[in-house]
Amino acid sequence: YKISNVGMVAGCYVRSGKIVRGCQIRVVRDGIIIADDKIAGLKRFKDDAKEVAESFECGISLERFSDVKEGDVFEAYIVEEYRED
């Protein structure tokens, strides 16, 4: 959806896992990664959400990427660092 003052918002359905605000998003179209961006906004109905669980719908806006098409797959991930002692 294109929303004035906000930009492009993708209507999404969480198929597995959960979407957390602040995680990275990989946009996959026809099996090819076309973008790697960060979540700018995560909403459930009209309310801001910290996370959206599996089997729920949400709206996701990305920081830089706005060329979202129907059928695109968003893969959410979090980069973690760890040290071996």
N, C-alpha and C positions, 0 to 999 in steps of 0.2 A: 504494500500500500504506500502511496505517496502522501505524506502528511506535511502541510505547511508548517514552517518553523522547526520541524523535526527532521525531515528528509524521508528516506526510504525505510519502511519498517516491514520486515518479513513476517508473515503469519506462519507459525511453526507448530508442529506436533512432535512431542518428545517420544521417540520410539523405544529408546533404552537408556538407562542411567538417569542422569539429571543435568540440567543446565544451571550453572552458577554464575552470578554476576562477576565480571572481572576475568573470566576465563578466555582463552584464545579460541577462535573459530576458524576452521578450515572449510572453505566452500568448495564442494565437489559437484561438477556438472558433467554428466555423461562419463563418469569414471575418471575424470581428469581434475586435479586440484587447480582451481583458477584464482583462488585468493586465500590469503592467510591474514586474518585481522583480529581485532579485539572487540569485545562487546561494548557498545556505548550505552545501550539501554535494554532493559529486560522488563517486560510488563506482562501481567496476568490480568486479563480484562483491561480496566483502565488504571489499575494500581501497579506501582513499582513492586518488583519482586526481587528477593535476594537469590532465590533458586526456584526452579520449576521441576517437579518430579516427573517420572516416567508416566506416560499415558495422559498427560495434560497438554493443553494448547497454550501458546504464549506468543508474544510479539518481540522480535529481536531487531535492534538497529545496530549497525556496525559503525566503527569510527571512520574508516576511509572508503570501504567498498560499498557501492550502491547499485551495481548492475545485477540485482537479484532477479532470477527468472523462476517461473513455476517449475517444480521438479528438482530444483537445486537441493543438495543435501548439506546440512551444516553439521560438521563434526566438532564437538567441543572438547577441549583438553586443557590441562593445567601443567605448566612446566615446573618441575620440582628439582631442586638440587640436593644432593646428599653427599656426605663424606664418609669414607670408610676409616675407622680408627684402628 
